[in-house]
Amino acid sequence: MMSPQAALSAGTSTIAQSAEPTGRFSIHPRPMRLRTRDLLDAVSWTADSQNGLITAAQLAQIGIPSSALTGRIRTGGPWRRVLPGIYCVTHDSLTIAQRELAGLLFAGDQACLTGVSALRRHGVRYLPSSISGLVHTTIPITRHRKSAGFVIVERTQRVPTPTMIDGLPNAPVARAVVDAGRRIISRRDTRAMLLETVQRRMTTVEQLGDELRRAQRRGTALLNEALNEARAGVRSAPEAEVRDFLVRAPIPEPLWNPSLYLPDGSFLAEVDGLIVESMVAIEVDSREHHSAGDDWDDTVDRHTELTSSGLLVVHIVPSRFRTNPRRYVEQIARTHQQGLGRPLPDIRVEPKES
């Protein structure tokens, strides 16, 4: 395929950097009339550099007349419209990367991915399925563009400083969490998303708190709940669900994810929960991390190490806890009473830093 320089040679065009957010090339035609084949070669080159996508503005700059565009996107034609003013030169299903780029091309100048779209690119695993099919973008409030199709366009006075990932601009993790969370109606999804980013140190409680203070209040109730759980040391949605019931139980509030040290100063473990008054450890054994192979062996070894150091350990399977939380709460309360009736082990406890 000839390049646009070759297709539009002999002084018939110039190529300049476009104002599109991805920095793609646009073509400024000169008066000379060009062959259709040359124009299509220029279209193919531009689309190839944009993952098979091209904008109406770029087509006009190349010199494709509106009548030709209409013909090529008609039913059975070689191109298709994926968003207003955005076209794909193939009929394959759009990939996630194509949808994200299409969203940025549609949103236009200074657009940035945020919400679930940015979190996916940052590597967050727990993304709410209810909005995962959408491409969420932000643009400056001075620009006027409405959401369309699968693209959310959010105008903001606080334009995020983007992080470039694979050539596309993404909001920082804390901002993306807040932008996504304001559109989630599931407490479990909100918890899983926010707590994962803190657990994996992709952001901090302080950064999330700052974003929440500066964000619109509408839709932030679940985010504030999850952030308060993170401040308490909780680091996963299953732990948060257990905590919901234990704060109402007749036992002291456990510390969440504290670090434990032996008398000689050596590190023992970081347990999911700990009732300090009775030295009862609460381990939330999710299937994802403890169910088989080496993970299961590590769980058994960990249990042995904790009990041999003098702790009483209660294991909780999240799926079973959800069906019968009262059973587990009663078991923890009984174990707590047992712990009060014995000499406590000499273990130093350091609370989780928020």
Number of C-alpha atoms within 10 A of each C-alpha: 9 12 15 24 15 12 21 24 13 8 10 15 19 14 15 11 10 14 13 20 18 19 13 17 19 24 24 15 18 15 7 10 9 17 10 12 10 18 18 17 18 25 25 20 19 24 21 13 12 20 17 21 25 25 23 16 16 22 23 16 16 25 20 17 11 12 8 10 17 13 13 16 16 12 10 10 14 13 20 20 18 17 18 11 15 19 21 23 20 14 13 8 8 15 10 14 14 16 22 23 22 28 28 27 22 25 28 21 16 19 28 31 31 31 30 30 26 30 25 16 18 18 11 18 12 18 20 20 11 12 16 14 14 19 25 27 31 26 24 18 13 9 14 12 16 12 15 13 11 17 21 20 25 20 18 14 10 12 15 21 12 17 17 14 11 9 10 20 24 27 25 22 27 26 24 25 26 26 26 26 26 20 17 20 14 12 16 17 19 28 28 20 24 30 26 21 25 23 15 11 10 14 19 20 20 13 15 22 18 13 17 21 12 9 17 12 10 8 17 19 14 19 24 19 14 25 24 15 22 25 18 19 25 28 25 24 22 22 24 22 18 20 19 12 13 21 12 11 15 10 17 16 16 22 22 26 24 21 20 20 17 15 12 8 10 10 13 17 15 19 19 21 25 27 19 17 15 22 24 27 28 23 20 20 19 15 13 8 12 17 13 12 8 11 14 15 13 14 17 12 11 15 19 13 14 18 13 10 14 16 21 21 21 17 14 20 15 19 13 11 17 13 9 11 18 14 11 20 20 14 13 24 17 12 18 23 14 13 20 13 9 9 10 15 13 13 20 16 16 13 15 17 12 15
